[in-house]
Amino acid sequence: MTSALPHPTASTQSMLSTVEALAPDLSARSDEIEAARRLPQDLVDTLTRAGVFRMMVPREYGGLELPPTQSFQVIEALARADGAAGWCAMIGSATAMVAAWLPESAGRAIFSTPEVITGGVAAPLGRAERVEGGHRVTGRWPWASGGHHSHWMVGGAVVTEGGKPRMVREGVPETRLFLLPREHLVLHDTWFSSGLCGTGSGDMEVKDLFVPDDHGFSLFARPVLARPLYGFPFGLLSLGIPAVALGIARRAIDALTALARQKTVVVERRLLAARPAVQEAVADAEAQVRSARAFTLEAIQAAYDEASRGPVSLRARAELRLSLTHATRGAARAVDRMYEAAGGTAVFRESPLQRCFRDAHTITQHAMVAQPTLELTGGVLLGLEPALPTL
């Protein structure tokens, strides 16, 4: 049995209060955010002042180092107001956890500035040629969310030497993450998506950039700052995804509930809320969201508790990943129910349900919560060892 969830700290309460106060403005500006295909700078500044991007930064560098259940709640609340804002907050806060793996001098130099924001893509889509004192990194990464307002971008790469991949064991090349200065990257305007349109998640590219050794690291290595928050890195990198999805699902339930209390079904001469099918859909969506959220928070807390005592077990990591995938995909199903229950009203641009629908189904396509993760975690639950260290 896991321990009870910790009460939010004063810092979390302050951020939640800020997010709640910001929510009406965020929701009212969703069209503006979507049309711009990025977050307006004044909203980025507000989130920065609130400490949203420093939730996972180590305390040594002026960060909040919040327990993961608490950062989850902040991201979820932002996504309830606007999916793109929640996603950008998730990317900025989650990528900042890499500070714990950097040598102290580099970590302090990058993350001690309160206004610094990180972004990037952890997938090893680049190439890093080993040279004296560091690596020369080349690559192009899609889904580089928030690049326009970030100062540093994380890029994953396969390490090469003499042009050939360095192998850690047979069939498994060495991979590392690199902190890349934003000014040395090219951001390609490729983000013309069906959902999460306001996240600015275009491609980022760098060519033959020298990155010193202290700006690169492996997530498979022990963090320099060995504390519970950094004890399950792959889970930590992805736990914000269901937070965004669940926030969007809650927004969809809110929107359908408000609509159902106002919209009259002309043929039936009664409110939409009086329809049994709508009542069933709301009940099902509510149960779906709340049960998925409970499982996710339980799994996050269980992994965090294990990290407080030592290494996180394979079983706990598998259950965490399962909960994240389940919550994300369950949230999308809840959004589907609300979208369908609304009828034709939901297809128009003025309806928040059409945006919730598009955003939720964009999130389900993310590799960290895609269908194959169920095969991976199911194998572990059946007693099989994963072929690759992907948990």
C-alpha positions in Angstrom: 0.0 0.0 0.0 1.3 3.4 -0.9 1.5 6.3 1.5 -1.0 9.1 1.5 -0.5 11.9 -1.1 1.4 14.8 0.5 -0.4 18.0 1.1 0.5 20.7 -1.4 3.3 23.0 -0.1 2.9 26.8 0.1 4.7 27.1 -3.2 2.3 24.7 -4.9 -0.7 26.4 -3.3 0.6 29.8 -4.6 1.1 28.4 -8.1 -2.3 26.8 -8.1 -3.9 30.0 -6.9 -2.1 31.9 -9.7 -3.2 29.3 -12.3 -6.8 29.5 -11.1 -6.7 33.3 -11.3 -5.1 33.1 -14.8 -7.6 30.4 -16.0 -10.4 32.7 -17.3 -7.9 34.8 -19.3 -6.2 31.7 -20.7 -9.5 30.2 -21.8 -10.7 33.5 -23.3 -7.4 33.7 -25.3 -7.4 30.1 -26.6 -8.3 31.3 -30.1 -5.5 33.8 -30.0 -3.0 31.1 -28.8 -4.1 28.7 -31.5 -3.9 31.3 -34.3 -0.5 32.4 -33.2 0.6 28.7 -32.9 2.6 29.6 -29.8 2.1 31.1 -26.4 2.0 34.9 -26.2 5.1 36.2 -24.4 3.0 37.9 -21.7 1.5 34.5 -20.7 5.0 32.9 -20.7 6.2 35.7 -18.4 3.3 35.1 -16.1 4.0 31.4 -15.9 7.7 32.2 -15.3 7.0 34.5 -12.4 4.7 31.9 -10.9 7.6 29.4 -10.9 5.9 26.9 -13.2 9.0 26.2 -15.2 11.1 25.7 -12.0 8.9 23.0 -10.4 11.5 20.2 -11.1 14.7 22.3 -10.9 16.9 21.3 -7.9 16.7 23.4 -4.8 20.5 24.1 -5.0 19.8 26.1 -8.2 16.9 28.0 -6.8 14.2 25.6 -8.0 11.2 24.3 -6.2 11.9 20.6 -6.6 8.3 19.7 -5.9 7.1 16.2 -5.4 5.8 14.9 -8.7 2.1 14.6 -7.6 2.2 18.4 -6.9 3.7 19.5 -10.2 1.1 17.1 -11.8 -1.7 19.1 -10.3 -0.3 22.5 -11.5 0.0 21.2 -15.1 -3.4 19.6 -15.0 -5.0 22.9 -13.8 -3.3 24.9 -16.6 -4.4 22.3 -19.2 -8.0 22.6 -17.9 -7.8 26.3 -18.9 -6.0 25.8 -22.2 -4.4 22.6 -23.5 -1.5 24.4 -25.3 -0.6 26.3 -22.1 -0.6 23.1 -20.1 1.5 21.3 -22.7 4.1 24.1 -22.7 4.2 24.2 -18.9 4.7 20.5 -18.9 7.6 20.5 -21.4 9.3 23.5 -19.7 9.1 22.0 -16.2 9.9 18.4 -17.2 12.9 19.1 -19.3 14.4 21.3 -16.5 14.8 18.1 -14.4 18.0 17.4 -16.5 19.7 19.9 -14.2 20.1 17.0 -11.7 22.3 15.1 -14.2 24.7 18.0 -15.1 27.9 18.6 -13.3 27.3 21.2 -10.6 29.2 24.0 -12.4 27.1 23.6 -15.5 23.8 23.1 -13.7 24.3 26.2 -11.6 25.4 28.3 -14.6 22.3 27.3 -16.6 19.6 27.0 -14.1 20.4 29.5 -11.4 18.8 32.3 -13.5 15.2 32.5 -12.4 13.9 33.3 -15.9 15.6 30.4 -17.7 13.2 28.1 -19.6 14.1 24.8 -21.2 12.5 22.7 -23.9 13.5 20.1 -26.4 13.2 16.5 -27.4 14.7 13.6 -25.5 14.3 11.1 -28.4 17.8 10.2 -29.7 17.2 11.5 -33.3 20.5 13.4 -33.5 24.1 12.3 -33.9 26.9 13.2 -31.5 30.5 12.6 -32.8 32.9 12.2 -29.9 35.7 14.8 -30.0 38.2 16.1 -27.5 36.4 17.8 -24.6 32.9 17.0 -25.8 30.8 16.2 -28.8 29.9 17.7 -32.2 26.1 17.4 -32.4 24.0 17.3 -35.6 20.4 16.6 -35.8 16.8 17.6 -36.5 14.1 16.9 -34.0 10.3 17.3 -34.5 7.9 18.1 -31.6 10.2 20.8 -30.2 7.5 22.4 -28.1 7.9 25.9 -26.7 11.2 26.5 -28.6 10.3 30.1 -29.3 10.2 31.0 -25.6 13.0 28.7 -24.4 16.6 29.6 -23.7 18.1 26.0 -23.8 16.8 23.0 -25.7 17.5 19.4 -24.9 18.4 17.1 -27.8 18.8 13.4 -27.7 21.5 11.8 -29.9 23.3 8.6 -30.6 27.0 8.9 -29.8 29.4 8.1 -32.6 33.1 7.8 -32.9 34.9 7.8 -36.2 31.4 8.1 -37.7 30.2 4.8 -36.2 27.8 4.4 -33.3 29.5 3.6 -29.9 27.8 0.5 -28.5 27.1 0.0 -24.8 26.3 -3.7 -25.5 25.4 -5.7 -28.6 22.6 -4.1 -30.5 22.3 -1.1 -28.1 24.1 2.2 -29.1 25.2 4.8 -26.5 22.7 7.7 -26.3 23.1 11.0 -24.5 21.1 14.2 -24.0 22.7 17.5 -24.7 21.8 21.0 -23.6 21.8 23.2 -26.7 21.8 27.0 -26.6 18.6 28.3 -28.3 20.6 30.9 -30.3 22.6 28.1 -32.0 19.4 26.3 -33.2 17.3 26.7 -36.2 13.5 26.5 -35.5 11.6 25.3 -38.6 8.0 26.5 -38.9 6.5 23.0 -39.4 3.8 23.0 -36.7 0.6 22.9 -38.7 -1.2 20.3 -36.6 -4.8 19.3 -35.9 -4.4 19.8 -32.1 -2.2 21.5 -29.5 -1.8 24.1 -32.2 -0.6 26.8 -29.8 2.5 24.9 -28.5 4.9 25.9 -31.3 6.0 22.3 -31.6 7.9 22.7 -34.9 11.2 21.1 -35.8 14.5 22.2 -34.2 17.8 21.6 -36.0 21.5 22.0 -35.3 24.5 21.3 -37.5 28.0 20.3 -36.2 27.6 22.2 -32.9 30.4 21.6 -30.4 28.9 20.8 -27.0 31.3 20.5 -24.0 31.3 17.4 -21.9 29.6 19.2 -19.0 26.6 20.0 -21.1 25.8 16.4 -22.0 24.8 13.3 -20.0 23.1 9.9 -20.0 19.8 9.4 -18.3 21.0 5.8 -17.6 23.7 7.2 -15.4 23.0 8.1 -11.8 22.1 11.8 -11.3 24.7 14.1 -9.8 22.0 15.2 -7.3 20.6 11.8 -6.1 17.2 12.6 -4.6 13.8 11.0 -5.0 12.5 13.3 -7.6 15.3 12.2 -10.0 15.0 8.5 -9.1 12.7 7.6 -12.1 13.7 9.8 -15.0 11.7 8.2 -17.8 8.5 8.2 -15.7 9.2 11.8 -14.7 9.7 12.9 -18.3 6.3 11.5 -19.3 4.1 12.0 -16.2 3.0 15.5 -17.4 1.4 14.1 -20.5 -1.6 12.6 -18.7 -1.8 15.7 -16.5 -2.4 17.7 -19.7 -4.8 15.1 -21.1 -6.8 14.9 -17.8 -7.0 18.7 -17.6 -8.4 18.8 -21.2 -10.9 16.1 -20.3 -12.1 18.0 -17.3 -12.5 21.1 -19.5 -14.6 19.0 -21.9 -16.8 17.8 -19.0 -17.2 21.4 -17.8 -18.1 22.6 -21.4 -20.7 19.9 -22.0 -22.2 20.4 -18.5 -22.6 24.1 -19.2 -24.1 23.5 -22.7 -26.5 20.8 -21.5 -28.0 23.2 -18.9 -28.6 25.8 -21.6 -29.3 24.1 -24.9 -32.8 23.1 -25.8 -33.3 20.1 -28.0 -36.0 21.6 -30.3 -37.7 18.4 -31.5 -37.9 17.0 -27.9 -38.7 20.4 -26.3 -36.4 19.8 -23.4 -32.9 20.7 -22.2 -30.0 18.6 -23.4 -29.4 17.7 -19.8 -32.7 15.9 -19.6 -31.6 13.3 -22.2 -30.8 10.0 -20.6 -28.0 9.4 -23.1 -26.3 12.7 -22.1 -26.7 11.9 -18.4 -25.1 8.5 -19.0 -22.3 10.1 -21.0 -21.5 12.6 -18.3 -21.5 9.9 -15.6 -19.2 7.7 -17.7 -16.8 10.5 -18.5 -16.7 11.6 -14.8 -15.9 8.1 -13.7 -13.3 7.6 -16.4 -11.4 10.8 -15.6 -11.5 10.4 -11.8 -10.5 6.7 -11.8 -7.7 7.2 -14.3 -6.4 10.2 -12.3 -6.5 8.2 -9.0 -4.5 5.3 -10.6 -2.0 7.8 -12.0 -1.4 9.7 -8.8 -1.2 6.4 -6.9 1.5 5.0 -9.3 3.4 8.3 -9.2 3.4 8.3 -5.4 4.4 4.7 -5.2 7.4 5.2 -7.5 8.4 8.4 -5.5 8.2 6.4 -2.3 10.5 3.7 -3.7 12.9 6.4 -4.9 13.0 7.8 -1.4 14.3 4.4 -0.2 16.5 3.4 -3.1 16.3 2.3 -6.8 12.8 2.1 -8.2 11.8 -1.4 -9.1 11.0 -2.5 -12.6 7.5 -3.4 -11.5 6.9 0.1 -10.1 8.3 1.7 -13.2 6.0 -0.5 -15.4 3.0 0.3 -13.3 3.8 4.0 -13.6 4.1 3.9 -17.4 0.9 1.8 -17.6 -1.0 4.4 -15.5 0.3 7.3 -17.7 -0.8 5.6 -20.9 -4.1 4.5 -19.4 -4.9 8.0 -18.1 -4.0 9.7 -21.4 -6.1 7.3 -23.5 -8.9 7.3 -21.0 -9.0 11.1 -21.0 -9.4 11.0 -24.8 -12.3 8.6 -24.5 -14.0 10.9 -22.0 -13.5 13.8 -24.3 -15.1 11.7 -27.1 -18.2 11.1 -25.0 -18.6 14.8 -24.3 -18.1 15.8 -28.0 -20.6 13.2 -29.2 -23.2 14.2 -26.5 -23.1 17.8 -27.5 -24.3 17.0 -31.0 -23.7 19.4 -34.0 -22.9 22.3 -31.7 -19.5 20.8 -30.9 -18.1 21.1 -34.5 -18.2 24.9 -34.5 -15.1 27.0 -33.7 -16.8 28.8 -30.8 -17.3 25.5 -29.0 -14.4 24.5 -26.7 -15.3 20.9 -27.3 -13.9 20.9 -30.8 -10.6 22.0 -29.5 -10.6 19.6 -26.6 -11.3 16.8 -29.1 -8.4 17.8 -31.4 -6.0 18.4 -28.5 -6.8 15.1 -26.7 -6.2 13.0 -29.9 -3.0 14.8 -30.7 -1.7 13.8 -27.2 -2.6 10.1 -27.7 -0.1 10.1 -30.7 2.9 10.8 -28.4 5.3 7.9 -28.3 5.5 7.9 -24.5 1.8 7.0 -24.2 1.1 5.3 -27.5 -0.3 1.7 -27.9 3.1 -0.1 -27.8 3.7 1.1 -24.2 0.8 -1.3 -23.2 2.7 -4.2 -24.8 5.9 -3.2 -23.0 4.2 -2.8 -19.6 2.1 -5.9 -20.1 5.2 -7.9 -20.7 6.7 -6.8 -17.5 3.5 -7.6 -15.5 3.7 -11.1 -17.0 7.3 -11.5 -15.7 9.2 -10.7 -18.9 12.3 -8.5 -19.1 12.0 -5.6 -21.5 14.3 -5.9 -24.5 15.4 -2.3 -24.2 15.8 0.0 -21.1 12.7 2.0 -22.0 11.1 2.2 -18.6 
